[in-house]
Amino acid sequence: MKNMLRRKPLIAVVGDGDCLPESEAYRKAYELGALLVCEGYRVLTGGRGGVMEAASRGAHESPDCSAGDVIALLPGHDPAGANGWADVVIPTGLSHARNTIVAQSDAIVAVGGGAGTLSEMALAWVHLRLVVALRARGWSEKLADTRLDERIRYPDIPDDRVFGVDDAAGAVAVLRERLSRYGRRLTPT
């Protein structure tokens, strides 16, 4: 008999890798990680510091966290480079090219961020993923509630855009409401 377990959606949390624990971005990412796991999602990050550490920590410390819910997709070769909150550590050795893999998550939520975050958001957009941006200093704030280009990604979603939100609860609300509508996968040409 085939195993009928439901696959948990994978949500990538991307953003400022240098933010400190006392920052607003870190706090928002921590709350986001915890709420994502409570909603039944798995959390994928780049596995290092700042927003990645905060989201991983929040997810790991959630009372609903189970083994395998916190995944670190490292840019380097050494698994020891991961923050201590990841259950699964995957060293890719791909540097920034690993952002293409991040874009294969079911959705991306950005919290602040610089050029690396910008590339992850753009790749997710190109790969037809749901993109959510918390209004936190950086690219997520700049791109909140915008379209990254004029392509029609989903003809049946006329308000398709980077969905801007103010907090973790807003991000989870967008995921809950919209994720099922963003299921197409890019077909290579």
Backbone hydrogen bonds, N-H to C=O, Kabsch-Sander energy under -0.5 kcal/mol:
donor,donor_aa,acceptor,acceptor_aa,energy
11,I,9,P,-0.6
11,I,42,R,-2.7
12,A,10,L,-0.5
12,A,107,A,-2.7
13,V,44,L,-2.7
14,V,12,A,-0.6
14,V,109,V,-2.3
16,D,111,V,-1.6
19,C,16,D,-0.7
23,S,20,L,-2.4
27,R,23,S,-2.0
28,K,24,E,-2.8
29,A,25,A,-2.4
30,Y,26,Y,-2.5
31,E,27,R,-2.4
32,L,28,K,-2.3
33,G,29,A,-2.6
34,A,30,Y,-2.1
35,L,31,E,-2.5
36,L,32,L,-2.8
37,V,33,G,-1.7
38,C,34,A,-1.9
39,E,35,L,-1.7
40,G,37,V,-1.6
41,Y,36,L,-2.4
42,R,9,P,-2.9
43,V,69,D,-3.3
44,L,11,I,-2.5
45,T,71,I,-2.4
51,V,16,D,-3.0
52,M,49,G,-1.4
54,A,50,G,-2.7
55,A,51,V,-2.8
56,S,52,M,-2.0
57,R,53,E,-3.0
58,G,54,A,-2.8
59,A,55,A,-2.4
60,H,56,S,-2.8
61,E,57,R,-2.7
62,S,58,G,-0.6
62,S,59,A,-0.9
65,C,62,S,-1.7
69,D,66,S,-1.9
71,I,43,V,-3.3
71,I,69,D,-0.6
72,A,88,V,-3.2
73,L,45,T,-3.0
73,L,71,I,-0.5
74,L,72,A,-0.8
74,L,90,I,-1.5
81,G,78,D,-2.0
82,A,79,P,-1.6
83,N,47,G,-3.0
86,A,83,N,-1.0
87,D,70,V,-2.4
88,V,70,V,-2.2
90,I,72,A,-3.2
90,I,88,V,-0.5
92,T,74,L,-2.0
92,T,90,I,-0.6
93,G,76,G,-1.8
95,S,75,P,-2.9
97,A,94,L,-2.0
98,R,95,S,-1.5
99,N,96,H,-2.0
100,T,97,A,-1.7
101,I,98,R,-0.7
102,V,98,R,-1.9
103,A,99,N,-1.8
104,Q,101,I,-1.9
105,S,102,V,-2.0
106,D,10,L,-2.0
107,A,10,L,-1.1
108,I,130,L,-2.4
109,V,12,A,-3.0
110,A,132,V,-2.8
111,V,14,V,-2.4
112,G,134,L,-0.8
113,G,137,R,-0.6
118,L,114,G,-2.3
119,S,115,A,-2.3
120,E,116,G,-2.0
121,M,117,T,-2.6
122,A,118,L,-2.5
123,L,119,S,-2.6
124,A,120,E,-2.3
125,W,121,M,-2.3
126,V,122,A,-2.6
127,H,123,L,-2.3
128,L,125,W,-1.6
129,R,124,A,-2.8
130,L,106,D,-0.9
132,V,108,I,-2.9
133,A,163,F,-2.6
134,L,110,A,-2.9
135,R,165,V,-2.6
136,A,134,L,-1.7
139,W,113,G,-2.2
140,S,112,G,-1.1
141,E,136,A,-1.1
142,K,138,G,-1.8
143,L,139,W,-2.2
144,A,140,S,-0.9
145,D,162,V,-2.2
146,T,143,L,-1.7
153,R,151,R,-1.0
157,I,154,Y,-2.4
160,D,157,I,-1.8
162,V,146,T,-3.2
163,F,131,V,-2.4
163,F,161,R,-0.8
164,G,162,V,-0.7
165,V,133,A,-2.4
171,A,167,D,-1.8
172,V,168,A,-2.5
173,A,169,A,-2.1
174,V,170,G,-2.0
175,L,171,A,-2.4
176,R,172,V,-2.9
177,E,173,A,-2.3
178,R,174,V,-2.8
179,L,175,L,-2.2
181,R,178,R,-2.0
182,Y,178,R,-0.5
182,Y,179,L,-1.7
